[in-house]
Amino acid sequence: MGIVIERAVAGDVPEILRIRRAAEDWLAAAGIRQWEPGWLTAEAVSAEIAGGEWQVARDGATLAGALRLLWSDEQVWQADNAFAGYVHGLVVDRRYTGLGSRMLDWAGDRVLDAGARLLRLDCVSHNLRLRRYYLDRGFREVDVRLCYGRWLMALFEKRLGADC
């Protein structure tokens, strides 16, 4: 059957949280303070699903990955909050190594479909491995700034379209 990426539904909340918790544990074990354990709640995910933000990658009945695709992000991008696609919370079940790139490509296609030309994302600045991952996928680091009043974040964008 293969991987299908589609909009999340209310019943996906437990599985989104399962793979998120596994990622939180992995990050903590690696000494990376990116996602604090338990910060993302079922209530928040439910509300974000209802708002159409969460997208999931399914391998048959298995939820293999998830991300949020937003159309603005004033908290992180502040005055640079252009019409673009903003990816948050990209998480992949570790059994599906390589799926993250496919999900980012999928998000880029949705952004182009919506008429935007930029795909943007961010990560904590001390996560050097993730910063390299984004650079290797064609993103350009555009800034490092304090966000949420406490996190130093690296901001990335990728220009999309035929002339890029």
Secondary structure, DSSP 8 states (H G I E B T S, - for coil): --EEEEE--GGGHHHHHHHHHHHHHHHHHTT--SS-TT-S-HHHHHHHHHTT-EEEEEETTEEEEEEEEES--HHHHGGG--S-EEEEEEEE-GGGTTHHHHHHHHHHHHHHHTT--EEEEEEETT-HHHHHHHHHTT-EEEEEEEETTTEEEEEEEEE-STT-
